[in-house]
Amino acid sequence: MSDIKSILKEEKERLQKLEKRYEEEISKLPPGTFSVKTRNGKKYAYRAYRLDDKVKTDYIGPVDNDRSRELEKLISRRRELEELLKITRRKKNEILKVLK
């Protein structure tokens, strides 16, 4: 039984390191969502995010410019990391329950 516990403890430590890495990487990425709106037949990019209790929307520019593409990529990466973080935390909590 101690072999299993040691393996679970190692896995818990690995997940804790992974969780910290995800949190650090997420903190470096821009918050909010990326959206595209059509005005007069042209598409424009916007970023919406919360600031205190209010939702703020920033105009980014035409969808096909470099700034819009880069922001969309960064926000997409943040969402992927948030999903991985959620999975990591769930697995870590399962291990903690088993170790008790």
Helices and strands as residue ranges (DSSP letters): H 2-27, E 33-39, E 42-51, E 54-62, H 66-99
